[in-house]
């Protein structure tokens, strides 16, 4: 999907075209290889893992703020273990639960308060100064 969006936005590279045509159930390492090749052909440098994770956290916050994902969906990864480098990252990360079962122990009132705080932290992170290019 992202490769097709990149093509539509004007980026053009053979590996990008190949990547856009791959099915969703393609072999993961083949997608990764094609992705890295497409970035190289477009002159885009792959960020280091920490920077990439920070970019992903920012995107996750934006998706939550836009209503694309639910607050409970954040508990599906180990985001809560991440040490944020900015106040906005730390505020957002500290509100992410370790697992979805943790949410079951909240009262309805506490859950609404938590979701409101999480969404506010997500909006603040999404609106903050980007980590670097691409965010």
Rosetta constraint file for C-alpha pairs under 8 A:
AtomPair CA 1 CA 5 HARMONIC 6.27 0.50
AtomPair CA 1 CA 20 HARMONIC 6.65 0.50
AtomPair CA 2 CA 6 HARMONIC 6.10 0.50
AtomPair CA 2 CA 20 HARMONIC 7.65 0.50
AtomPair CA 3 CA 7 HARMONIC 6.28 0.50
AtomPair CA 3 CA 16 HARMONIC 5.97 0.50
AtomPair CA 3 CA 17 HARMONIC 7.40 0.50
AtomPair CA 3 CA 19 HARMONIC 6.22 0.50
AtomPair CA 3 CA 20 HARMONIC 4.82 0.50
AtomPair CA 4 CA 8 HARMONIC 6.20 0.50
AtomPair CA 4 CA 16 HARMONIC 7.98 0.50
AtomPair CA 4 CA 17 HARMONIC 7.65 0.50
AtomPair CA 4 CA 20 HARMONIC 5.00 0.50
AtomPair CA 5 CA 9 HARMONIC 6.10 0.50
AtomPair CA 6 CA 10 HARMONIC 6.50 0.50
AtomPair CA 6 CA 11 HARMONIC 5.57 0.50
AtomPair CA 6 CA 12 HARMONIC 8.00 0.50
AtomPair CA 7 CA 11 HARMONIC 4.97 0.50
AtomPair CA 7 CA 12 HARMONIC 5.92 0.50
AtomPair CA 7 CA 16 HARMONIC 7.35 0.50
AtomPair CA 7 CA 17 HARMONIC 7.43 0.50
AtomPair CA 11 CA 42 HARMONIC 7.00 0.50
AtomPair CA 12 CA 16 HARMONIC 6.77 0.50
AtomPair CA 12 CA 17 HARMONIC 7.49 0.50
AtomPair CA 12 CA 42 HARMONIC 7.11 0.50
AtomPair CA 13 CA 17 HARMONIC 6.42 0.50
AtomPair CA 13 CA 38 HARMONIC 6.34 0.50
AtomPair CA 13 CA 41 HARMONIC 5.88 0.50
AtomPair CA 13 CA 42 HARMONIC 6.32 0.50
AtomPair CA 14 CA 18 HARMONIC 6.30 0.50
AtomPair CA 14 CA 38 HARMONIC 7.29 0.50
AtomPair CA 14 CA 41 HARMONIC 7.84 0.50
AtomPair CA 15 CA 19 HARMONIC 5.97 0.50
AtomPair CA 15 CA 34 HARMONIC 5.93 0.50
AtomPair CA 15 CA 35 HARMONIC 7.41 0.50
AtomPair CA 15 CA 37 HARMONIC 6.05 0.50
AtomPair CA 15 CA 38 HARMONIC 4.64 0.50
AtomPair CA 15 CA 41 HARMONIC 7.38 0.50
AtomPair CA 16 CA 20 HARMONIC 6.10 0.50
AtomPair CA 16 CA 34 HARMONIC 7.47 0.50
AtomPair CA 16 CA 35 HARMONIC 7.25 0.50
AtomPair CA 16 CA 37 HARMONIC 7.99 0.50
AtomPair CA 16 CA 38 HARMONIC 4.83 0.50
AtomPair CA 16 CA 39 HARMONIC 7.92 0.50
AtomPair CA 17 CA 21 HARMONIC 6.41 0.50
AtomPair CA 18 CA 22 HARMONIC 6.55 0.50
AtomPair CA 18 CA 34 HARMONIC 7.50 0.50
AtomPair CA 19 CA 31 HARMONIC 6.91 0.50
AtomPair CA 19 CA 34 HARMONIC 6.01 0.50
AtomPair CA 19 CA 35 HARMONIC 6.72 0.50
AtomPair CA 19 CA 38 HARMONIC 7.76 0.50
AtomPair CA 22 CA 26 HARMONIC 6.47 0.50
AtomPair CA 22 CA 31 HARMONIC 7.88 0.50
AtomPair CA 26 CA 30 HARMONIC 7.33 0.50
AtomPair CA 26 CA 31 HARMONIC 6.87 0.50
AtomPair CA 27 CA 31 HARMONIC 6.42 0.50
AtomPair CA 28 CA 32 HARMONIC 6.20 0.50
AtomPair CA 29 CA 33 HARMONIC 6.10 0.50
AtomPair CA 30 CA 34 HARMONIC 6.13 0.50
AtomPair CA 31 CA 35 HARMONIC 5.94 0.50
AtomPair CA 32 CA 36 HARMONIC 6.18 0.50
AtomPair CA 33 CA 37 HARMONIC 6.16 0.50
AtomPair CA 34 CA 38 HARMONIC 6.03 0.50
AtomPair CA 35 CA 39 HARMONIC 6.23 0.50
AtomPair CA 36 CA 40 HARMONIC 6.24 0.50
AtomPair CA 36 CA 46 HARMONIC 7.39 0.50
AtomPair CA 37 CA 41 HARMONIC 6.16 0.50
AtomPair CA 38 CA 42 HARMONIC 6.16 0.50
AtomPair CA 39 CA 43 HARMONIC 6.13 0.50
AtomPair CA 39 CA 44 HARMONIC 4.91 0.50
AtomPair CA 39 CA 45 HARMONIC 6.65 0.50
AtomPair CA 39 CA 46 HARMONIC 7.15 0.50
AtomPair CA 40 CA 44 HARMONIC 5.72 0.50
AtomPair CA 40 CA 45 HARMONIC 6.72 0.50
AtomPair CA 47 CA 51 HARMONIC 5.92 0.50
AtomPair CA 47 CA 52 HARMONIC 5.62 0.50
AtomPair CA 48 CA 52 HARMONIC 6.10 0.50
AtomPair CA 49 CA 53 HARMONIC 6.08 0.50
AtomPair CA 50 CA 54 HARMONIC 6.30 0.50
AtomPair CA 51 CA 55 HARMONIC 6.20 0.50
AtomPair CA 51 CA 131 HARMONIC 7.44 0.50
AtomPair CA 52 CA 56 HARMONIC 6.15 0.50
AtomPair CA 53 CA 57 HARMONIC 6.12 0.50
AtomPair CA 54 CA 58 HARMONIC 6.29 0.50
AtomPair CA 54 CA 84 HARMONIC 7.91 0.50
AtomPair CA 54 CA 131 HARMONIC 7.18 0.50
AtomPair CA 55 CA 59 HARMONIC 6.26 0.50
AtomPair CA 55 CA 131 HARMONIC 6.91 0.50
AtomPair CA 55 CA 134 HARMONIC 7.65 0.50
AtomPair CA 55 CA 135 HARMONIC 5.61 0.50
AtomPair CA 56 CA 60 HARMONIC 6.04 0.50
AtomPair CA 57 CA 61 HARMONIC 6.20 0.50
AtomPair CA 57 CA 79 HARMONIC 7.88 0.50
AtomPair CA 57 CA 89 HARMONIC 7.88 0.50
AtomPair CA 58 CA 62 HARMONIC 6.26 0.50
AtomPair CA 58 CA 89 HARMONIC 7.98 0.50
AtomPair CA 58 CA 125 HARMONIC 6.41 0.50
AtomPair CA 58 CA 126 HARMONIC 5.77 0.50
AtomPair CA 58 CA 135 HARMONIC 7.12 0.50
AtomPair CA 59 CA 63 HARMONIC 6.12 0.50
AtomPair CA 59 CA 126 HARMONIC 7.40 0.50
AtomPair CA 59 CA 135 HARMONIC 7.41 0.50
AtomPair CA 60 CA 64 HARMONIC 6.20 0.50
AtomPair CA 61 CA 65 HARMONIC 6.12 0.50
AtomPair CA 61 CA 92 HARMONIC 7.89 0.50
AtomPair CA 61 CA 119 HARMONIC 8.00 0.50
AtomPair CA 61 CA 122 HARMONIC 4.46 0.50
AtomPair CA 61 CA 123 HARMONIC 6.81 0.50
AtomPair CA 61 CA 125 HARMONIC 6.63 0.50
AtomPair CA 61 CA 126 HARMONIC 5.97 0.50
AtomPair CA 62 CA 66 HARMONIC 6.05 0.50
AtomPair CA 62 CA 122 HARMONIC 6.53 0.50
AtomPair CA 62 CA 123 HARMONIC 6.78 0.50
AtomPair CA 62 CA 125 HARMONIC 7.90 0.50
AtomPair CA 62 CA 126 HARMONIC 5.26 0.50
AtomPair CA 63 CA 67 HARMONIC 6.17 0.50
AtomPair CA 63 CA 68 HARMONIC 5.08 0.50
AtomPair CA 63 CA 69 HARMONIC 6.06 0.50
AtomPair CA 64 CA 68 HARMONIC 5.88 0.50
AtomPair CA 64 CA 69 HARMONIC 5.17 0.50
AtomPair CA 64 CA 70 HARMONIC 6.33 0.50
AtomPair CA 64 CA 71 HARMONIC 6.81 0.50
AtomPair CA 64 CA 119 HARMONIC 6.87 0.50
AtomPair CA 64 CA 122 HARMONIC 6.78 0.50
AtomPair CA 65 CA 119 HARMONIC 5.98 0.50
AtomPair CA 65 CA 122 HARMONIC 6.01 0.50
AtomPair CA 65 CA 123 HARMONIC 5.71 0.50
AtomPair CA 69 CA 73 HARMONIC 6.46 0.50
AtomPair CA 70 CA 74 HARMONIC 7.40 0.50
AtomPair CA 71 CA 75 HARMONIC 7.98 0.50
AtomPair CA 71 CA 115 HARMONIC 6.46 0.50
AtomPair CA 71 CA 118 HARMONIC 7.47 0.50
AtomPair CA 71 CA 119 HARMONIC 7.89 0.50
AtomPair CA 72 CA 76 HARMONIC 7.98 0.50
AtomPair CA 72 CA 100 HARMONIC 6.30 0.50
AtomPair CA 72 CA 103 HARMONIC 7.66 0.50
AtomPair CA 73 CA 100 HARMONIC 7.95 0.50
AtomPair CA 74 CA 79 HARMONIC 7.48 0.50
AtomPair CA 74 CA 96 HARMONIC 6.42 0.50
AtomPair CA 74 CA 97 HARMONIC 7.42 0.50
AtomPair CA 75 CA 79 HARMONIC 7.57 0.50
AtomPair CA 75 CA 96 HARMONIC 6.52 0.50
AtomPair CA 75 CA 97 HARMONIC 5.48 0.50
AtomPair CA 75 CA 98 HARMONIC 5.66 0.50
AtomPair CA 75 CA 99 HARMONIC 4.74 0.50
AtomPair CA 75 CA 100 HARMONIC 5.57 0.50
AtomPair CA 76 CA 99 HARMONIC 6.61 0.50
AtomPair CA 76 CA 100 HARMONIC 7.39 0.50
AtomPair CA 78 CA 82 HARMONIC 7.42 0.50
AtomPair CA 78 CA 98 HARMONIC 7.00 0.50
AtomPair CA 79 CA 93 HARMONIC 6.61 0.50
AtomPair CA 79 CA 96 HARMONIC 6.94 0.50
AtomPair CA 79 CA 98 HARMONIC 7.98 0.50
AtomPair CA 80 CA 93 HARMONIC 5.47 0.50
AtomPair CA 80 CA 94 HARMONIC 6.42 0.50
AtomPair CA 80 CA 95 HARMONIC 7.71 0.50
AtomPair CA 80 CA 96 HARMONIC 5.37 0.50
AtomPair CA 80 CA 97 HARMONIC 6.40 0.50
AtomPair CA 80 CA 98 HARMONIC 6.00 0.50
AtomPair CA 81 CA 93 HARMONIC 7.93 0.50
AtomPair CA 82 CA 93 HARMONIC 6.90 0.50
AtomPair CA 83 CA 90 HARMONIC 6.71 0.50
AtomPair CA 83 CA 93 HARMONIC 7.70 0.50
AtomPair CA 84 CA 88 HARMONIC 7.88 0.50
AtomPair CA 84 CA 89 HARMONIC 4.73 0.50
AtomPair CA 84 CA 90 HARMONIC 4.57 0.50
AtomPair CA 84 CA 93 HARMONIC 7.07 0.50
AtomPair CA 85 CA 89 HARMONIC 6.46 0.50
AtomPair CA 85 CA 90 HARMONIC 6.95 0.50
AtomPair CA 86 CA 90 HARMONIC 6.24 0.50
AtomPair CA 87 CA 91 HARMONIC 6.03 0.50
AtomPair CA 88 CA 92 HARMONIC 6.22 0.50
AtomPair CA 88 CA 121 HARMONIC 6.82 0.50
AtomPair CA 88 CA 124 HARMONIC 6.29 0.50
AtomPair CA 88 CA 125 HARMONIC 4.94 0.50
AtomPair CA 88 CA 128 HARMONIC 7.22 0.50
AtomPair CA 89 CA 93 HARMONIC 6.03 0.50
AtomPair CA 89 CA 125 HARMONIC 6.18 0.50
AtomPair CA 90 CA 94 HARMONIC 5.97 0.50
AtomPair CA 91 CA 95 HARMONIC 6.86 0.50
AtomPair CA 91 CA 121 HARMONIC 6.08 0.50
AtomPair CA 92 CA 96 HARMONIC 6.94 0.50
AtomPair CA 92 CA 118 HARMONIC 6.41 0.50
AtomPair CA 92 CA 121 HARMONIC 4.97 0.50
AtomPair CA 92 CA 122 HARMONIC 5.97 0.50
AtomPair CA 92 CA 125 HARMONIC 7.15 0.50
AtomPair CA 95 CA 114 HARMONIC 7.51 0.50
AtomPair CA 95 CA 117 HARMONIC 7.79 0.50
AtomPair CA 95 CA 118 HARMONIC 6.01 0.50
AtomPair CA 96 CA 118 HARMONIC 7.63 0.50
AtomPair CA 97 CA 102 HARMONIC 6.62 0.50
AtomPair CA 97 CA 103 HARMONIC 7.40 0.50
AtomPair CA 98 CA 102 HARMONIC 6.98 0.50
AtomPair CA 99 CA 103 HARMONIC 7.51 0.50
AtomPair CA 100 CA 104 HARMONIC 7.17 0.50
AtomPair CA 101 CA 105 HARMONIC 7.33 0.50
AtomPair CA 102 CA 106 HARMONIC 7.50 0.50
AtomPair CA 103 CA 111 HARMONIC 7.36 0.50
AtomPair CA 106 CA 110 HARMONIC 5.76 0.50
AtomPair CA 106 CA 111 HARMONIC 5.74 0.50
AtomPair CA 107 CA 111 HARMONIC 6.07 0.50
AtomPair CA 108 CA 112 HARMONIC 6.28 0.50
AtomPair CA 109 CA 113 HARMONIC 6.29 0.50
AtomPair CA 110 CA 114 HARMONIC 6.02 0.50
AtomPair CA 111 CA 115 HARMONIC 6.06 0.50
AtomPair CA 112 CA 116 HARMONIC 6.16 0.50
AtomPair CA 113 CA 117 HARMONIC 6.21 0.50
AtomPair CA 114 CA 118 HARMONIC 6.00 0.50
AtomPair CA 115 CA 119 HARMONIC 6.03 0.50
AtomPair CA 116 CA 120 HARMONIC 6.16 0.50
AtomPair CA 117 CA 121 HARMONIC 6.14 0.50
AtomPair CA 118 CA 122 HARMONIC 6.04 0.50
AtomPair CA 119 CA 123 HARMONIC 6.15 0.50
AtomPair CA 120 CA 124 HARMONIC 6.21 0.50
AtomPair CA 121 CA 125 HARMONIC 6.15 0.50
AtomPair CA 122 CA 126 HARMONIC 6.08 0.50
AtomPair CA 123 CA 127 HARMONIC 6.06 0.50
AtomPair CA 124 CA 128 HARMONIC 6.03 0.50
AtomPair CA 130 CA 135 HARMONIC 5.61 0.50
AtomPair CA 131 CA 135 HARMONIC 6.58 0.50
